[in-house]
Amino acid sequence: MPIKSRAVVIPRRNTVELRTVQVLEPRAGDVLLRTAFTSISAGTERMLLDGRMPHPALLFPVVPGYETVGQVVEVGAKAPKDLLGQWVYVGGARCFRGVNPAWGGQSEFISAEAERVVPLGAIDPATGVILALAATALHGINVSQIRRNDRVLVLGQGIVGQLAARLAKIQGAQHVAVADRVGMRLSAAQADQVIDVTRESLDEALGEANINVLIEATGSMPALAGALPLLANHGRVLLLGYYDHINIPYAPVFMREAQILVAREWQFGSDGDLPRVRDMIASGELNVSGLLTHRVPLDRIQAAYRLAFEDPSCLKLVVEWPKEGEAAQN
């Protein structure tokens, strides 16, 4: 029998609702988890809510979200029994009847393959919602092949840009500069050089030193275009956002024989990016303190989306789901 579950549903453009949906029972290799915390990806979920996500599976009505933390409450016959009761992260699921899973993470109950959940171990459960974008940033840094003498510029200090800058330094970059126009984001940044582009240009701030790796984390093609002349010969440009179109001037890329690199979320697997960033956070190697800036209860989910999309001081928002026995207000 399907399991009744409260879920965030986008039934049509620019509308977010709480509904009761049907979740399929876990199969032999699956686990069932009860959600405690989720988050909202301001980039991809904004495009989904606007009806601009170019994927045929993402049709309304959809259950959004790929940043879910919960406790395993049931394990299938062939799933590892030691997962029962553990706090885990899961990047969404396709376990619903009668509604499309855009990513399927914003649901009270989720049934997913056991190999897709990542036990959190020593990490505080709420912090686990950051794993998705931390893994995305790590995958991007790996794609860009940071070298020890590299000078790196990260455009944008939203959550992905924050994480990319920290990971670039961990990977051994000689100099990491970050740029943004929002004071709160700049104050949270951890980098060798923090540039407020409302006060000085990138040219002025960086001087004669060219950039080996340019990481675009704003989602803005004009921002990227303006920074391309700063590239060194054979520089690398990493696109770490999600874009409707790529539209940049060709001349600076051509003159520097630059590489344009695209990072597609994270690498899966038991030794993939998700468990790697979990271990980096647990050990303190990757410092994520101060990046979870807001908490909102589930019954204020519409306000949570507005906050995540419209408030530039919101780096990462945690949606708090009711505990067992508590009622959510619709």
Secondary structure, 3 states (H helix, E strand, C coil): CCEEEEEEEECCCCCCEEEEEEECCCCCCEEEEEEEEEECCCCHHHHHHCCCCCCCCCCCCEECCCCEEEEEEEECCCCCHHHCCCEEEECCCCCEECCEECCCCCECEEEEEHHHCEECCCCCHHHHHHHHHHHHHHHHHHHHCCCCCCEEEEECCCHHHHHHHHHHHHCCCCEEEEEECCHHHHHHCCCCEEEECCCCCHHHHHCCCCEEEEEECCCCHHHHHHHHHHEEEEEEEEECCCCCCCCCCCHHHHHCCCEEEECCCCCCCCCCHHHHHHHHHHHCCCCCCCCCCEEEEHHHHHHHHHHHHHCCCCCCEEEECCCCCCCCCC
